[in-house]
Structures are given as structure tokens and as C-alpha cells.
Amino acid sequence: MKNTPINLFIIGDSQVGKTSILNTINGVGFDENLTRTVGIDFCYIDFKLDNGTKIKLKIYDTSGQEQYHSLSMNVLRQSNGIILVFSKDSIDSFKNIKDIWMENLNQCINLEDIPLILVENKNDIEDSDITEEDILKLVDEYKLDFIKVSAKNNENIDTMFKKLTMKILEKNNDKKNKDKKNKNKKNKDKENTLPVESDDSKRNTIKITKENNKIEKKKKHCC
């Protein structure tokens, strides 16, 4: 993963702040007058984790508009991690995480193979119709990580990307260790397998035994 970028996808409804999140981590800054993303956009980020590890992220910003859903789902097969975004001031965007986005994801990827993080953006807003109970229920149902961020105030944006990236690296290490363990077990089983005698070996043994019997009988007869 050191030389290959880690592919992260930001998905969710339109106007939840996906592009603002991307612009914040990319150093572009927050812009109130952003236009909607059409199709898919992406950028590369050189990122440094808390342990000093340097990595390259390729972050995809996907459109939340319905006509681009199929396009977004097709490229998601290339993902190493997915950021599911809803907006604190839009209960519909929260409901659609389950009703639309998780349903679509379940059809195109194995949810156990790719780390996901649920993100509540616009945490700078005070009022919300979305309850903590509803969020925790969704998190428990799909075994998601969860974090509140504000792209406007640059709150927890770095933390969110670090958290997801560490999860990806841990998962990759677990997979490598599992593959190595299975390979060692396979080699060990192969070493412990007893050699099987060939048919020729068995025939020779039988032949020798019969000849020996004849010799023994001849000796007895002579006596």
C-alpha cells in the first residue's frame, strides 16, 4: 500500500457537504457557494498518520443525484474504504443512508471486506431532528464507525480520514497474516503427508515373496 494510493469514496445525498469535506482535507477551504458535483471527481492527498506513516490517498467525491447512483456504485468496487455522509440538518439524508446507500452498497460489494465510516457533517449547526438513538441504532445494525464533523469549521476532518485509513491498514495486515498462516499450514500438511507406494512397488514385493516361498518349499522337499 506504500506505493499504491488508498482509494476512498465519499458517498451520500446531494448537499450534505461531500465536496466541502474533500476541499477541506485538500486545503482548498470551505466555500458556501459550491455547485453540485456532476458524476465523479477525485484528488490525491499526501497524508501522514499519527504514527508517522506516510501514505497517499485517492479520494473520490461522488454525486448524490439519483441519475448518477449507478455510476457511483460501479466504481465503488475499486474502493479500499467508504465514507457515508449525512447532514445534521437533513433527516432525509440520514434515512437515505440505510434506505438507499447501504442497500446499493450491499449489491455491489462485500460489506465485510471494506471498512466504512458514518459521518454526520455540519456539526456546527445546533438544531437537528436526527436523534442520537437513531444514529446508534444504524451504527449497531451495520457495525459502522461513526464521527461528527464540520467541513465549515474544519472540525474532525483529519481525524475522520486518519480513523478510516488506520482501519484499512489494520484490515490489510490481518489479511496478510491470515494468508501467511494458511500458506504455512498448507506447507506443513504437505510435509506431513506419507509417500504413497506405486503399483510397481507393490507388484515387486509380491513377486519377491512368491519366489522366496518357492525356495523355502524346495529346501523342505530336499530334506
N, C-alpha and C positions, 0 to 999 in steps of 0.2 A: 504493500500500500504506500510505501515511501515515494516511489516514482509515479505511481498511478493515482490520479485525483480521486478523492472520495466523492461520489455522486449523491447530492442531497436534493430532494424535491420539496418545494413548499406548495401545498395544495389547500383548497378551501374556497368558500364562496367569494364572489366579487365584493370589493370594497371592505374587506376585513383587514387589509394592511399588509398583504403578502409582499408587494413591491417595496413598501416602506421598510419592511424588515430587511429585505435584500439591500436596499440603498444604505441603510444604517450600518450593516456589517461591512459593506463595501466602501464606506467612508464618503459616500455621495451626500448623505444628510437627508433630513426629513423635508418633504415638500407637500403642503396641503393640497396643491392643485394637480396632483398626478392624474394622468389619464389611465383608463383600464388597460391591462395587459391583453394583447391580442395573440392568441396561440401560446408560444413558449419562449421565454427569454432566459439567458443564463449568464453567469460571470464566474471568473476564477478568483479565489481568495487564498493568499498565503496565510496560514493560521498557525498559531503557537499555543499549545496546551499548557496547563499549569505545571506539568512535569518537565517542560522544556522541549517536548517532542514537536518538531516542525512538520506540518502536513499541508497539502494543497487540497482545497475544496472546490468542487464544481457545483455551484448552486443554481438550480433551475427554478424559475418563477413561472408558475403555470396560470393560465386564465381560469377564472371561476365561472365564466359564462358557459351555459349548457351546451352550446354548439361546439365547444372545444373540449368537452369532457372525454370523448373517445380518443382524441389526440393525446391528451394528458395521460390517460390510462395506458396507452400503448408504450410510451417512453418510460413509464414507471418501472418497467421490467429491468431497466438499467440501474435502478437506484440501489444505493447502499443504506440509505436512511431516509425517512419521510417525516416532514413537519406538517402537522394538521392544524390549521389556524382557524379560529373563530373570533368574532369581535364581541367585546364585553357589552356593547350597546345594541347587539342584534341577536335576539333569541332564535331567530330563524337560522342564522349562520351556525349556531350551536346545534340545533336539531338536525341540520343537514350533515353534520359530521357523521352521525350514525346513519341517517336515512339515505344519504347519497354517497358520501365519500368512503365510508367504511364498507359499504355494500359494493361499490365499484372496485375498491382495493382487493376485496376478498375474491373477486372474479378474475383478477389478473396476476396476483402474486400470492405466495405463501406467507401469511402474516407472521408466522413463527420464525421465518428466515431473516426478516428485515426489521431493524429497530424503528419504532415510531415514537414521536413525542407530540402530545397535545398541547397547543399553545393558545392561551387567551390573550389576544392583543388589545390595545387601547386601555391598559390598566390605569391610565391617568384619568379615566372617566370614573366618577364616583358612583352613579346610579346604574343598576343593572337588574333585568328581570330574570337573569340566569342565577340559580341558587347553587351554593357550594355542594349541596346534597346531590343535585343533578349531575354536576361535574364529576364528583367522586364515584357516582354510580356508573357513569360512562367509562371512567378510568379503570374501575374494577372489572367491568364487563370485558374490556378488550386488553387488559393488562398493559395500559399505557403509562409512560412517564408524563408528567404534567408540570407546566410552568406558566406563570403570568408575566407578560412583558408589556412594554410600551415602546413602540418604534419612535414615537414622537419625543419621548424623554430619554431615549437610549437606555431603557431600564431592562436589565437581564437579557439583552440580546446576545452578548458574548457568552454569557452563562448557558444560554439555551443551546448554542452551537457546540460549545465545549461538552456539554452533557450528552448530547446526541452522538457526537464524534467519539467520545470515550466508550459509549455503549457499542458502537460499531467495531472499534478496535478490540474490545473485550470479546465480542462475539466471533470475530475473525480468529483471535488467539485460541478460543475454545474449540473452534472448528479444526484448526491446525493440530492442536493437541489430541483431539479425538481421532483425526485421520492418522496421526503418527502412532497412536495406541493401537488402532485397528490393524495398521500395517505390521507393527511389531508382533501382534498376536497371530496374524496370518503367517508370518515367517517362522514363528515359534511352533505353530501347529504343523507346518511343513517339515521342520526339522525332526519333530517327534513322530512322524509317520513312518512305520516299519516298511522296509522294502518288500515288495510282493514277488514271490518266485515266479519265474516264467514257466510256461508249459514244458519247454525243452528241459529245464532243470528237473522237473517232476518226472519226466519220462526217463531221463538218465538214471535217476535214483532208483526207479522201479526196475530197470534193466540190470543194473548192478546187483540189486537184491536177488533177482532170479538166478543170475549166474552164480552168485555165492551159494545159493541153495542147492544148485546142481552139483557144485564142487563138494559140498558137505555130504550130499547123498552118495556120491561116488566113493568118497572115503569110507563111509559106513559099509557100503557094499563090498569093497575090497577087504575089509576086515572080516 
